[in-house]
Amino acid sequence: MSRTKLVNPHGVFTIPVIADTREQQPYTFEGLTCDSIDGGGPLTVPVIRDTIDAGDYALQGYAGCAVERKSLQDLYGTIGQGRNRFERELERLSKLRFAAVVIEATWPEVCAEPPPHTMLPPKTVFRSILAWMVRYPTIHWMPCGDRRLAEVTTFRLLERYAKETLAVAGRANNDNDDKENL
């Protein structure tokens, strides 16, 4: 089976990433590298600012996937004062085929190093996340350590979703071709 190309000969990812307009410090996805099969050089990822129904990042034309980004401070604030709004966001994310919450911190940081000036106990944050992981099993929680790894992870999740979606579509087309040849 042939591989669907998502990177053009100039090293540009062919599907624009949508960054939600409400995202205050959007990822640029600069400094990424193409896979070796695509030449291994610099990868350019087109980013469009637009409103997204669920999450902070999605792929243009792929409604079934989104990634929500959280810094440590934002995570604590969301679980504290913004809890009801965030639970509505998780509800919307849970309806997608794939969703992730990418955290710009490690589990030890989430559990033991709350941001300054927070009154929220780390135990509350950790147990809230555990509860949501069980309640919304299609949402994957990914503590990435820092902003850069979270940015790379966000793009690679979106890229992988596109590859898997196109592979499934390709297999379905091949199955239909086989039936027509019977």
C-alpha positions in Angstrom: 0.0 0.0 0.0 1.4 3.4 -0.9 1.9 6.1 1.7 -0.1 9.3 1.5 2.2 12.3 1.2 1.4 15.0 3.7 4.6 17.1 2.9 5.1 18.6 -0.5 8.5 18.6 -2.2 9.3 22.0 -0.7 9.0 20.7 2.9 5.5 22.2 3.5 2.9 20.3 5.5 -0.1 20.2 3.1 -2.8 20.5 5.7 -3.0 23.8 7.6 -3.2 23.7 11.3 -5.9 25.8 12.8 -5.0 27.7 16.0 -8.0 28.9 17.9 -8.3 32.7 17.9 -8.7 32.6 21.7 -5.3 31.0 22.1 -3.2 33.8 23.6 0.2 32.4 22.9 -0.3 30.1 19.9 2.3 27.6 18.8 4.1 28.4 15.5 5.4 24.9 14.9 8.7 26.4 13.7 11.9 24.3 13.9 10.3 21.0 13.1 11.9 18.5 10.7 10.4 16.4 7.9 10.6 12.7 8.3 13.5 11.1 6.5 11.1 9.7 3.9 10.2 13.3 3.1 13.8 14.4 2.8 14.6 15.1 6.5 14.9 18.9 6.0 13.1 21.7 7.7 9.3 21.4 7.9 7.0 24.3 7.4 3.6 24.1 9.0 1.0 26.6 7.8 -1.0 28.0 10.7 -4.4 29.6 10.3 -6.0 31.6 13.1 -9.8 30.8 13.3 -12.4 29.8 15.8 -12.5 26.1 16.7 -15.5 24.5 18.3 -13.4 22.3 20.6 -9.8 22.5 21.6 -7.0 25.0 20.7 -5.6 23.2 17.6 -7.1 21.2 14.8 -6.5 20.4 11.2 -8.3 22.2 8.4 -10.8 19.8 6.9 -10.5 17.2 9.7 -13.3 17.7 12.1 -12.7 14.6 14.2 -9.6 15.7 16.0 -8.5 18.5 18.4 -5.8 19.3 20.9 -6.3 21.5 24.0 -3.1 23.2 25.3 -2.6 24.0 29.0 0.3 25.6 30.7 0.7 24.7 34.4 -0.8 28.1 35.5 -3.7 27.8 33.0 -4.4 24.2 34.2 -4.7 25.3 37.8 -6.8 28.3 36.9 -9.1 26.2 34.6 -9.6 23.6 37.3 -10.2 26.3 39.9 -12.2 29.3 38.7 -12.9 28.0 35.2 -14.0 24.5 36.0 -17.5 24.7 34.6 -16.4 26.2 31.3 -13.6 23.6 31.1 -16.0 20.7 31.7 -18.1 22.0 28.8 -14.9 22.0 26.7 -14.2 18.4 27.7 -17.8 17.4 26.8 -17.2 18.9 23.3 -13.8 17.2 23.0 -15.2 13.9 24.0 -17.5 13.8 21.0 -14.5 13.8 18.6 -12.8 10.7 17.3 -9.5 11.8 18.9 -8.8 14.5 21.4 -5.8 15.3 23.7 -5.0 17.8 26.5 -1.3 18.6 26.2 0.1 20.0 29.4 3.3 22.1 29.4 4.4 20.4 32.7 5.3 17.0 34.0 3.1 15.0 36.4 5.5 15.7 39.3 5.1 19.4 38.6 1.3 19.2 38.3 1.2 17.2 41.6 3.8 19.0 43.7 4.7 22.4 42.2 1.6 24.5 41.9 2.0 27.9 40.3 2.6 30.8 42.7 -0.4 32.5 44.2 -2.8 29.5 43.7 -5.0 28.4 46.5 -5.9 25.1 44.8 -4.3 22.0 46.3 -2.3 19.9 43.8 -4.3 16.9 45.0 -7.5 18.5 43.7 -5.9 19.1 40.3 -4.5 15.5 40.1 -7.8 13.9 41.1 -9.9 16.1 38.8 -7.7 15.0 35.9 -8.0 11.3 36.9 -11.8 11.7 37.1 -11.9 13.2 33.7 -9.7 10.5 32.2 -12.2 7.9 33.4 -15.3 10.0 32.4 -13.9 10.9 29.0 -11.8 7.9 27.8 -11.4 9.3 24.3 -9.5 12.4 25.6 -5.8 11.7 26.2 -3.9 13.6 28.8 -0.3 14.2 27.9 2.0 16.0 30.4 4.9 17.1 28.2 7.3 18.8 30.6 7.8 22.1 28.8 6.3 24.3 26.1 8.5 23.0 23.2 7.8 19.4 23.8 4.1 20.2 24.1 4.3 22.1 20.8 6.0 19.2 19.0 3.6 16.7 20.5 0.6 18.8 19.4 1.8 18.8 15.8 2.8 15.2 15.8 -0.6 14.1 17.2 -2.4 16.1 14.5 -0.1 14.8 11.8 -0.6 11.2 13.0 -4.4 11.7 13.0 -4.3 12.9 9.4 -2.1 9.9 8.4 -4.3 7.4 10.1 -7.5 9.0 8.6 -6.0 9.0 5.1 -4.8 5.4 5.5 -8.3 4.2 6.6 -9.8 6.1 3.6 -7.2 4.5 1.3 -8.0 1.0 2.6 -11.8 1.7 2.1 -11.1 2.8 -1.5 -9.0 -0.3 -2.1 -11.8 -2.5 -0.7 -14.2 -0.8 -3.0 -11.9 -1.3 -6.0 -11.5 -5.0 -5.1 -15.3 -5.4 -5.0 -15.7 -3.7 -8.4 -13.1 -6.1 -9.9 -15.1 -9.2 -8.7 
